[in-house]
């Protein structure tokens, strides 16, 4: 009974942690995504940043968390590409960050406007 209760508490803890909004933080030389599927992307590792109205068609989650409109982790597209989604909500347009190695990160905030975040990124990184 104790083992079952411990496993249940662990699962609830993991769900609550992943359900929280993953914030996008702008640093002087990088963009940081907090949370389990977050990462720090240095300025020199970014090929482009743009707003897009659609995310690619997802066929399966390869490693991540999905609950309703929240999608965090790695997903395979209908074209066989693996992309990282950090979607706290299905707010459009999405922020698409393409890294120098071609890997893509789609981000959508829950509480803040994606357009305002994009403008803030452009002020810090005007050459991208």
Buried (B, 14 or more C-beta within 10 A) or exposed (E): EEEEEEEEEEEEEEEEEBEEBBBBEEEEEBBBBBBEBBBEBEBEBBEEBEBEEEBBEBEEBEEBBBEEEBBBBBBBBEEEEEBBBBBBBEBEBBBBBBBEEEBBBBBBBBEBEBEEBBEEBEEBBEEB
